[in-house]
Amino acid sequence: MVKEGGLFKSEGRILIWLSDDERKIPVKVNTKVIIGSIDAELKEYSGLNGPLKSKIE
C-alpha cells in the first residue's frame, strides 16, 4: 500500500504493467516521486502453479 506523504504525493500516477495471461501478475512499475522516479521490474519469481506464459520485452 502506498500512503500519501513522504516521497509520494496525492496527485500523479503510477503505471503498473500486468502479465497478459489470466494471472495478471504485476511485472513492471513506474512512478514519479518528490526526489525523482521509481522503476521496478520483475526479475524472477517462485511459488507459481505452472509456468509464466507472458514475456517481458
Biotite code that builds the C-alpha atoms (Angstrom):
import biotite.structure as struc

atoms = struc.array([
    struc.Atom([0.000, 0.000, 0.000], chain_id="A", res_id=1, res_name="MET", atom_name="CA", element="C"),
    struc.Atom([1.291, 3.452, -0.916], chain_id="A", res_id=2, res_name="VAL", atom_name="CA", element="C"),
    struc.Atom([0.326, 6.187, 1.531], chain_id="A", res_id=3, res_name="LYS", atom_name="CA", element="C"),
    struc.Atom([0.206, 9.895, 0.759], chain_id="A", res_id=4, res_name="GLU", atom_name="CA", element="C"),
    struc.Atom([3.054, 11.913, 2.212], chain_id="A", res_id=5, res_name="GLY", atom_name="CA", element="C"),
    struc.Atom([6.768, 11.290, 2.404], chain_id="A", res_id=6, res_name="GLY", atom_name="CA", element="C"),
    struc.Atom([8.026, 10.613, -1.135], chain_id="A", res_id=7, res_name="LEU", atom_name="CA", element="C"),
    struc.Atom([4.537, 10.185, -2.615], chain_id="A", res_id=8, res_name="PHE", atom_name="CA", element="C"),
    struc.Atom([2.114, 12.992, -3.476], chain_id="A", res_id=9, res_name="LYS", atom_name="CA", element="C"),
    struc.Atom([-1.674, 12.728, -3.577], chain_id="A", res_id=10, res_name="SER", atom_name="CA", element="C"),
    struc.Atom([-1.695, 13.660, -7.275], chain_id="A", res_id=11, res_name="GLU", atom_name="CA", element="C"),
    struc.Atom([0.222, 11.983, -10.068], chain_id="A", res_id=12, res_name="GLY", atom_name="CA", element="C"),
    struc.Atom([0.145, 8.497, -11.434], chain_id="A", res_id=13, res_name="ARG", atom_name="CA", element="C"),
    struc.Atom([1.631, 5.085, -11.029], chain_id="A", res_id=14, res_name="ILE", atom_name="CA", element="C"),
    struc.Atom([1.964, 2.828, -14.068], chain_id="A", res_id=15, res_name="LEU", atom_name="CA", element="C"),
    struc.Atom([1.687, -0.911, -13.471], chain_id="A", res_id=16, res_name="ILE", atom_name="CA", element="C"),
    struc.Atom([2.288, -3.438, -16.253], chain_id="A", res_id=17, res_name="TRP", atom_name="CA", element="C"),
    struc.Atom([0.484, -6.754, -15.755], chain_id="A", res_id=18, res_name="LEU", atom_name="CA", element="C"),
    struc.Atom([1.189, -10.090, -17.402], chain_id="A", res_id=19, res_name="SER", atom_name="CA", element="C"),
    struc.Atom([-1.154, -10.727, -20.344], chain_id="A", res_id=20, res_name="ASP", atom_name="CA", element="C"),
    struc.Atom([-2.363, -14.077, -19.054], chain_id="A", res_id=21, res_name="ASP", atom_name="CA", element="C"),
    struc.Atom([-5.170, -14.993, -16.653], chain_id="A", res_id=22, res_name="GLU", atom_name="CA", element="C"),
    struc.Atom([-2.959, -14.349, -13.593], chain_id="A", res_id=23, res_name="ARG", atom_name="CA", element="C"),
    struc.Atom([-2.416, -10.600, -14.251], chain_id="A", res_id=24, res_name="LYS", atom_name="CA", element="C"),
    struc.Atom([0.859, -10.624, -12.313], chain_id="A", res_id=25, res_name="ILE", atom_name="CA", element="C"),
    struc.Atom([2.452, -7.163, -11.857], chain_id="A", res_id=26, res_name="PRO", atom_name="CA", element="C"),
    struc.Atom([5.686, -7.360, -13.873], chain_id="A", res_id=27, res_name="VAL", atom_name="CA", element="C"),
    struc.Atom([6.751, -3.700, -14.017], chain_id="A", res_id=28, res_name="LYS", atom_name="CA", element="C"),
    struc.Atom([6.003, -0.492, -12.075], chain_id="A", res_id=29, res_name="VAL", atom_name="CA", element="C"),
    struc.Atom([6.896, 3.149, -12.768], chain_id="A", res_id=30, res_name="ASN", atom_name="CA", element="C"),
    struc.Atom([6.065, 6.258, -10.747], chain_id="A", res_id=31, res_name="THR", atom_name="CA", element="C"),
    struc.Atom([7.487, 9.703, -10.055], chain_id="A", res_id=32, res_name="LYS", atom_name="CA", element="C"),
    struc.Atom([8.311, 10.773, -6.509], chain_id="A", res_id=33, res_name="VAL", atom_name="CA", element="C"),
    struc.Atom([9.494, 14.046, -4.997], chain_id="A", res_id=34, res_name="ILE", atom_name="CA", element="C"),
    struc.Atom([13.191, 13.234, -5.450], chain_id="A", res_id=35, res_name="ILE", atom_name="CA", element="C"),
    struc.Atom([12.998, 11.523, -8.870], chain_id="A", res_id=36, res_name="GLY", atom_name="CA", element="C"),
    struc.Atom([11.297, 8.351, -10.035], chain_id="A", res_id=37, res_name="SER", atom_name="CA", element="C"),
    struc.Atom([10.934, 4.696, -9.122], chain_id="A", res_id=38, res_name="ILE", atom_name="CA", element="C"),
    struc.Atom([11.183, 1.938, -11.730], chain_id="A", res_id=39, res_name="ASP", atom_name="CA", element="C"),
    struc.Atom([10.767, -1.708, -10.749], chain_id="A", res_id=40, res_name="ALA", atom_name="CA", element="C"),
    struc.Atom([10.768, -4.814, -12.945], chain_id="A", res_id=41, res_name="GLU", atom_name="CA", element="C"),
    struc.Atom([10.085, -8.437, -12.038], chain_id="A", res_id=42, res_name="LEU", atom_name="CA", element="C"),
    struc.Atom([13.352, -10.348, -12.484], chain_id="A", res_id=43, res_name="LYS", atom_name="CA", element="C"),
    struc.Atom([12.398, -13.751, -11.101], chain_id="A", res_id=44, res_name="GLU", atom_name="CA", element="C"),
    struc.Atom([9.519, -15.481, -9.408], chain_id="A", res_id=45, res_name="TYR", atom_name="CA", element="C"),
    struc.Atom([8.769, -18.633, -7.463], chain_id="A", res_id=46, res_name="SER", atom_name="CA", element="C"),
    struc.Atom([5.795, -20.418, -6.000], chain_id="A", res_id=47, res_name="GLY", atom_name="CA", element="C"),
    struc.Atom([3.506, -20.111, -9.027], chain_id="A", res_id=48, res_name="LEU", atom_name="CA", element="C"),
    struc.Atom([1.406, -23.078, -10.018], chain_id="A", res_id=49, res_name="ASN", atom_name="CA", element="C"),
    struc.Atom([2.692, -23.684, -13.558], chain_id="A", res_id=50, res_name="GLY", atom_name="CA", element="C"),
    struc.Atom([4.894, -21.594, -15.881], chain_id="A", res_id=51, res_name="PRO", atom_name="CA", element="C"),
    struc.Atom([4.544, -17.868, -16.514], chain_id="A", res_id=52, res_name="LEU", atom_name="CA", element="C"),
    struc.Atom([3.475, -17.703, -20.174], chain_id="A", res_id=53, res_name="LYS", atom_name="CA", element="C"),
    struc.Atom([3.927, -13.949, -20.681], chain_id="A", res_id=54, res_name="SER", atom_name="CA", element="C"),
    struc.Atom([7.183, -12.432, -21.927], chain_id="A", res_id=55, res_name="LYS", atom_name="CA", element="C"),
    struc.Atom([8.783, -9.210, -20.714], chain_id="A", res_id=56, res_name="ILE", atom_name="CA", element="C"),
    struc.Atom([10.382, -7.303, -23.574], chain_id="A", res_id=57, res_name="GLU", atom_name="CA", element="C"),
])
